[in-house]
């Protein structure tokens, strides 16, 4: 059973590639943002706690995110594509324990490598289309600094375990997708 992390900076194309991989391999797509929104929409007890936290402008704690991921792994029967998790080394270590708890292991972590200038260009372009207020140049640069400081070390963590695969995320969407698929096929 495939369990894959799709990794990359904001604007690297994870959303686009996730959709293609989910369809190709019939995987459950676990996006922390989607899980948070679903808990809130379903008005679960956890969802009510999450809504209060988010309404106050705070970040949802790792404990809550881990609880949601654990629940999603427990329910899965076909394999998982993780998108937006793990965001730091502590979460990577936790994910390893959660997968083991459910008799699984990570197949690989595929990292989309995109030049910084291209990331900024993509997010500014996305802002024009989506109207996302958080996609302005100053905010984008801050998000990239946060990513580089806190999230990028996750790649080194998986590299030390022989699970990290870097794919060029710049170019034609289908060429990138084919490169990701080739990397996954080598790890199956």
C-alpha positions in Angstrom: 0.0 0.0 0.0 1.4 3.4 -1.0 1.9 6.1 1.6 3.5 9.1 0.0 4.3 12.7 1.2 4.1 15.3 -1.5 6.4 18.1 -0.3 7.4 21.6 -1.5 7.3 25.2 -0.8 4.1 27.3 -1.1 3.4 27.7 -4.8 5.4 24.5 -5.8 2.4 22.9 -7.4 1.5 20.4 -4.7 -2.3 20.9 -5.2 -2.1 20.3 -8.9 0.2 17.3 -8.6 -1.8 15.8 -5.7 -4.9 15.7 -7.9 -3.1 13.8 -10.6 -1.4 11.3 -8.1 -4.7 10.6 -6.3 -6.3 9.7 -9.6 -3.4 7.7 -10.9 -2.9 5.6 -7.7 -6.4 5.8 -6.2 -5.1 7.3 -3.0 -6.8 9.1 -0.2 -5.7 12.7 -0.2 -4.9 13.9 3.3 -4.6 17.6 3.4 -4.4 19.1 6.8 -6.3 22.2 5.6 -9.1 20.0 4.2 -9.3 17.9 7.4 -9.6 21.0 9.5 -12.4 22.4 7.3 -14.2 19.0 7.3 -14.2 18.8 11.1 -15.6 22.3 11.4 -18.2 21.6 8.7 -19.3 18.3 10.3 -19.6 20.2 13.6 -17.8 17.4 15.5 -16.5 18.1 19.1 -13.0 18.4 17.6 -14.4 20.7 14.9 -15.9 23.0 17.5 -12.5 23.3 19.3 -10.8 23.9 15.9 -13.3 26.6 15.0 -12.7 28.4 18.3 -9.0 28.3 17.9 -9.1 29.5 14.3 -11.6 32.2 15.0 -9.3 33.6 17.6 -6.6 33.9 15.0 -4.4 31.2 16.5 -2.8 28.2 14.8 -4.2 24.8 15.5 -1.8 22.8 17.7 0.2 19.9 16.6 -1.8 17.7 19.0 -5.0 18.4 17.2 -3.5 18.0 13.7 -1.9 14.7 14.8 -5.3 13.5 16.2 -6.9 14.2 12.8 -4.1 12.5 10.9 -4.3 9.4 13.2 -8.0 9.2 12.6 -7.6 9.5 8.8 -4.9 6.7 8.7 -7.1 4.4 10.8 -10.0 4.8 8.3 -7.8 4.4 5.2 -7.9 1.2 3.2 -6.2 2.1 -0.1 -3.1 4.2 0.6 -2.5 7.9 1.4 -1.1 11.0 -0.2 -0.1 13.4 2.6 -0.2 17.0 1.5 0.8 19.8 4.0 1.9 17.3 6.6 4.5 17.0 8.1 5.4 20.6 8.4 8.3 20.1 10.8 10.7 17.4 12.0 8.6 16.6 15.1 5.6 16.0 12.9 7.7 13.8 10.7 8.7 11.7 13.7 5.1 11.5 14.8 3.9 10.5 11.4 6.4 7.6 11.4 4.9 6.4 14.7 1.3 6.8 13.5 2.0 4.8 10.4 3.7 2.1 12.4 0.8 2.0 14.9 -1.4 1.1 11.9 1.0 -1.4 10.5 2.3 0.8 7.7 5.4 2.7 6.6 6.1 5.6 4.3 6.8 4.7 0.7 8.6 7.9 -0.1 8.6 11.7 0.2 8.5 13.5 -3.2 9.8 17.0 -3.0 9.0 19.5 -5.8 12.0 21.7 -6.4 11.1 25.1 -7.8 13.3 28.2 -7.9 12.3 30.9 -5.4 11.6 33.5 -8.1 9.2 31.1 -9.8 7.4 30.4 -6.5 6.8 34.1 -6.0 5.6 34.6 -9.6 3.2 31.6 -9.3 1.7 32.9 -6.1 1.3 36.4 -7.3 -0.4 35.0 -10.4 -2.6 32.8 -8.3 -3.6 35.9 -6.3 -4.9 37.5 -9.4 -7.1 34.5 -10.2 -8.2 33.5 -6.7 -8.3 36.8 -5.0 -6.5 35.4 -2.0 -5.5 38.3 0.2 -2.6 36.3 1.6 -0.9 36.1 -1.8 0.8 39.5 -1.8 4.6 39.9 -2.3 5.4 40.7 1.3 3.3 37.9 2.7 4.6 35.5 0.1 8.2 36.3 1.1 7.4 35.8 4.8 5.7 32.4 4.0 8.8 31.3 2.1 11.1 32.3 5.0 8.9 30.3 7.4 9.0 27.4 5.0 12.8 27.5 4.7 13.3 27.8 8.4 10.8 25.3 9.8 9.5 23.0 7.0 12.5 22.5 4.7 14.4 20.5 7.4 11.8 17.8 7.0 13.4 17.0 3.6 16.8 16.3 5.3 15.0 14.1 7.9 13.6 11.9 5.1 16.9 12.1 3.1 18.7 10.6 6.1 16.2 7.7 6.0 16.7 7.1 2.3 13.0 8.1 1.6 13.5 11.6 0.0 13.2 12.0 -3.8 13.7 15.4 -5.4 11.8 16.2 -8.6 12.1 19.3 -10.7 8.8 21.1 -10.2 9.5 23.7 -12.9 8.1 23.1 -16.4 5.2 21.3 -18.0 2.7 19.9 -15.5 2.6 16.5 -17.2 6.4 16.3 -17.4 6.5 17.0 -13.7 3.8 14.4 -13.0 5.6 11.8 -15.1 8.8 12.4 -13.1 6.9 12.0 -9.9 5.3 8.8 -11.0 8.7 7.4 -12.2 10.2 8.2 -8.7 7.3 6.5 -7.0 7.5 3.4 -9.2 11.1 3.0 -8.2 10.1 2.9 -4.5 7.1 0.6 -4.7 
